[in-house]
Amino acid sequence: MKAIINGKSYNTDTATLIMSKDAYDCNGTYAGSNDLMITKHQKGLLFDAQNSNGQNCYRDNYISALSKKDAIEFIDGQLLTDKEEALIYKYLL
């Protein structure tokens, strides 16, 4: 998935996945995932890539640019793997 936001390029195919969390719709049904990613260029732009399974009220895939503060809020309260923790320390802290 690709997007240009405020003249900056975001591409899930070339970005580094920091962490992923399951997404659920308003009925509690699995709806896909939200992925916290960082670009490998342009000074490491952070973004959220929503990947919908297309079977419920959330049927769109999209990319949203994130600030460092937004990215930290994205991970707040999540159980992290060792790999995810290492990537968070590398890119966010």
N, C-alpha and C positions, 0 to 999 in steps of 0.2 A: 504494500500500500504506500502511496506517495501523496504528499501535500506540500503546497507552498503557502506559508503563513507569514504575513508581514515581510515578504520578499526573501524568506529563508526556506531552504529545502529540507524536508523531512522524508525519510525513506525507511520503512521497516525492513527492507531486504538488506540494507547495508549498515543498519544501526546495531548497537550492542544492547541486548536484552538485560536489564538490571533485575527486574522481578516481574512476575505475572500473578494476578489474582483473579479468581472466578468472579463473574458478574451474574447477578440474578435480577429478574424483572420484578415488577410490582406484585406479582402473584407468588413470588418465591421460587420460580422456575429457572433452572440454569439458562443463561442467556449468552454465554460466550466468555470472553476474558478481557480484562484491561491489562495492558502491558506497559510498564514503565521502561522507557528506552532512552538511550542517549546516542546522538549522531556521532560518527567517527570523524567529522570535519566541522568546520565553522565553530570552533571552540567548544565543542560538546554541547549541543542544544538538547535539552531534556524535553521529552514528550510522552503523552499517554496515547497508546493506540488501542482503540476499542475494536475487538473482533467479535461480531455477533454471529450466533449460530443460525439466525434468520427464521427462527421458529416461534417468535413471540412478539410482543409489542416493541422490543428494541431490535430493529432489523437493519440498522445502519452500521457500517464500519466507518470509523473516522479517526483522525489524528488531532490532538489538542496540544498546543505548546504549553510547557510548564516552566514556572520559575523554580529556583532551588527550594524555596519555601513550599511551593505547591507539591513538589516531588517528595519532600519530607512528610507532608500531610498525607500524601498518597500511601506511604508505607507505615504510617502510624497505626499501631495495634496489630500489625500483620505478623504471623509466625514466619520467620525467614530461615532458609537453608544456609549452610555455611558459605556456599557460593554467592548467594544473594547478599549476605552480610559483607563479604569481601568486596563486592562490586559497589555497594552503598558507601563503604568507607573510602573506596578509591575515588568515586565520582562526586559524592555529596558532602562528605565531612572533611 
